[in-house]
Amino acid sequence: MTDKYHTGTKDEHFNLISVLYHALKCSACCETYIKDAEQAGDRELVQFFQNIKQENQRTAETAKQMLAKRTEQLVAH
């Protein structure tokens, strides 16, 4: 991928950080959506948004682990 906005870092590192950020942001937004669905009494939507939140939390954890691994590799070189 061409670095559209010169960030001074490798695209793959920027991309990984971006995925981590967006997964955490989505997880946080789902909290609001869950509360809204609970207030509406819509159990199906509550479950749907809880699932989305959990998926994004797993994605964020994986991204954090990958970022930590790559950071260690950068420091070692």
Backbone as CSV, one residue per row, in Angstrom:
resi,resn,N_x,N_y,N_z,CA_x,CA_y,CA_z,C_x,C_y,C_z
1,MET,0.847,-1.186,0.000,0.000,0.000,0.000,0.881,1.234,0.000
2,THR,0.545,2.186,-0.808,1.268,3.439,-0.835,0.916,4.248,0.401
3,ASP,1.934,4.858,0.973,1.716,5.660,2.169,1.085,6.984,1.759
4,LYS,-0.243,7.050,1.774,-0.975,8.225,1.334,-0.645,9.438,2.198
5,TYR,-0.589,9.214,3.492,-0.235,10.269,4.432,1.080,9.852,5.055
6,HIS,2.139,10.540,4.740,3.444,10.129,5.248,3.433,10.178,6.769
7,THR,3.504,9.006,7.383,3.431,8.912,8.839,4.790,8.737,9.484
8,GLY,5.791,8.411,8.691,7.110,8.179,9.254,7.246,6.785,9.852
9,THR,6.278,5.950,9.649,6.322,4.577,10.148,5.872,3.640,9.042
10,LYS,6.197,2.373,9.188,5.796,1.395,8.174,4.280,1.316,8.107
11,ASP,3.770,1.149,6.904,2.321,1.039,6.710,1.714,-0.075,7.550
12,GLU,2.410,-1.229,7.598,1.821,-2.350,8.329,1.712,-2.055,9.825
13,HIS,2.636,-1.271,10.367,2.526,-0.885,11.784,1.377,0.099,11.969
14,PHE,1.293,1.056,11.082,0.193,2.023,11.124,-1.147,1.300,10.998
15,ASN,-1.226,0.360,10.082,-2.467,-0.389,9.857,-2.862,-1.190,11.096
16,LEU,-1.889,-1.817,11.731,-2.158,-2.598,12.938,-2.662,-1.700,14.064
17,ILE,-2.035,-0.555,14.226,-2.469,0.404,15.244,-3.872,0.909,14.918
18,SER,-4.143,1.140,13.652,-5.462,1.602,13.234,-6.536,0.562,13.542
19,VAL,-6.255,-0.712,13.239,-7.215,-1.779,13.541,-7.452,-1.858,15.050
20,LEU,-6.402,-1.761,15.829,-6.526,-1.783,17.287,-7.419,-0.642,17.762
21,TYR,-7.148,0.556,17.285,-7.940,1.725,17.661,-9.419,1.547,17.309
22,HIS,-9.670,1.139,16.084,-11.056,1.019,15.627,-11.807,-0.112,16.341
23,ALA,-11.115,-1.193,16.658,-11.758,-2.278,17.408,-12.144,-1.803,18.806
24,LEU,-11.238,-1.048,19.457,-11.542,-0.523,20.788,-12.660,0.513,20.723
25,LYS,-12.629,1.355,19.708,-13.665,2.376,19.533,-15.029,1.717,19.317
26,CYS,-15.077,0.697,18.470,-16.335,-0.005,18.209,-16.837,-0.678,19.478
27,SER,-15.932,-1.283,20.216,-16.317,-1.937,21.467,-16.930,-0.933,22.433
28,ALA,-16.329,0.242,22.533,-16.855,1.291,23.416,-18.225,1.778,22.930
29,CYS,-18.380,1.952,21.628,-19.673,2.392,21.073,-20.761,1.366,21.330
30,CYS,-20.400,0.094,21.289,-21.388,-0.959,21.519,-21.990,-0.863,22.912
31,GLU,-21.253,-0.352,23.869,-21.798,-0.162,25.220,-23.043,0.715,25.168
32,THR,-22.957,1.805,24.402,-24.103,2.705,24.239,-25.245,1.987,23.535
33,TYR,-24.916,1.236,22.493,-25.939,0.535,21.734,-26.629,-0.524,22.595
34,ILE,-25.861,-1.190,23.443,-26.423,-2.196,24.348,-27.402,-1.536,25.313
35,LYS,-27.008,-0.422,25.876,-27.888,0.293,26.813,-29.164,0.759,26.122
36,ASP,-29.020,1.264,24.898,-30.200,1.693,24.137,-31.144,0.521,23.882
37,ALA,-30.585,-0.617,23.493,-31.400,-1.796,23.216,-32.055,-2.313,24.496
38,GLU,-31.332,-2.246,25.615,-31.911,-2.658,26.894,-33.089,-1.762,27.262
39,GLN,-32.907,-0.454,27.074,-33.996,0.484,27.375,-35.206,0.249,26.486
40,ALA,-34.953,-0.183,25.265,-36.047,-0.465,24.329,-36.651,-1.844,24.587
41,GLY,-36.009,-2.620,25.447,-36.515,-3.956,25.738,-36.294,-4.947,24.606
42,ASP,-35.320,-4.665,23.757,-35.060,-5.520,22.587,-33.896,-6.465,22.894
43,ARG,-34.227,-7.623,23.420,-33.221,-8.609,23.846,-32.371,-9.096,22.667
44,GLU,-32.990,-9.205,21.488,-32.245,-9.655,20.307,-31.124,-8.672,19.965
45,LEU,-31.443,-7.380,19.987,-30.418,-6.372,19.707,-29.361,-6.328,20.795
46,VAL,-29.779,-6.493,22.047,-28.802,-6.534,23.148,-27.779,-7.627,22.868
47,GLN,-28.260,-8.814,22.541,-27.368,-9.941,22.272,-26.476,-9.675,21.061
48,PHE,-27.064,-9.100,20.020,-26.297,-8.774,18.816,-25.145,-7.827,19.145
49,PHE,-25.436,-6.741,19.854,-24.395,-5.764,20.178,-23.382,-6.317,21.183
50,GLN,-23.818,-7.194,22.066,-22.869,-7.837,22.975,-21.901,-8.717,22.196
51,ASN,-22.417,-9.428,21.198,-21.559,-10.263,20.353,-20.548,-9.419,19.585
52,ILE,-21.014,-8.313,19.013,-20.121,-7.413,18.273,-19.044,-6.872,19.204
53,LYS,-19.441,-6.480,20.409,-18.484,-5.962,21.390,-17.423,-7.015,21.710
54,GLN,-17.852,-8.246,21.955,-16.913,-9.316,22.282,-15.964,-9.608,21.125
55,GLU,-16.481,-9.613,19.912,-15.631,-9.839,18.738,-14.569,-8.750,18.620
56,ASN,-14.972,-7.516,18.841,-14.033,-6.405,18.753,-13.022,-6.431,19.887
57,GLN,-13.421,-6.882,21.060,-12.476,-7.019,22.160,-11.434,-8.087,21.842
58,ARG,-11.870,-9.194,21.234,-10.921,-10.237,20.822,-9.972,-9.702,19.747
59,THR,-10.516,-8.971,18.798,-9.682,-8.384,17.749,-8.655,-7.430,18.354
60,ALA,-9.089,-6.601,19.291,-8.183,-5.650,19.943,-7.084,-6.387,20.704
61,GLU,-7.432,-7.447,21.399,-6.430,-8.215,22.141,-5.399,-8.826,21.197
62,THR,-5.871,-9.381,20.101,-4.952,-9.951,19.112,-4.044,-8.869,18.546
63,ALA,-4.604,-7.728,18.208,-3.812,-6.616,17.666,-2.781,-6.141,18.687
64,LYS,-3.157,-6.065,19.957,-2.208,-5.648,20.996,-1.049,-6.636,21.108
65,GLN,-1.370,-7.926,21.057,-0.323,-8.944,21.131,0.616,-8.856,19.930
66,MET,0.036,-8.656,18.757,0.849,-8.549,17.546,1.721,-7.297,17.596
67,LEU,1.161,-6.213,18.075,1.916,-4.968,18.181,3.055,-5.114,19.190
68,ALA,2.787,-5.753,20.308,3.827,-5.981,21.316,4.960,-6.811,20.741
69,LYS,4.613,-7.867,20.011,5.623,-8.736,19.392,6.490,-7.949,18.420
70,ARG,5.856,-7.151,17.604,6.600,-6.372,16.618,7.430,-5.281,17.276
71,THR,6.939,-4.713,18.352,7.692,-3.703,19.079,8.959,-4.321,19.673
72,GLU,8.822,-5.518,20.242,9.982,-6.227,20.781,11.005,-6.490,19.682
73,GLN,10.521,-6.876,18.511,11.417,-7.158,17.382,12.139,-5.887,16.934
74,LEU,11.448,-4.758,16.933,12.067,-3.491,16.544,13.160,-3.097,17.522
75,VAL,12.885,-3.272,18.804,13.838,-2.911,19.844,15.064,-3.816,19.781
76,ALA,14.850,-5.090,19.448,15.946,-6.061,19.385,16.904,-5.773,18.231
77,HIS,16.416,-5.090,17.218,17.273,-4.810,16.047,17.933,-3.523,16.215
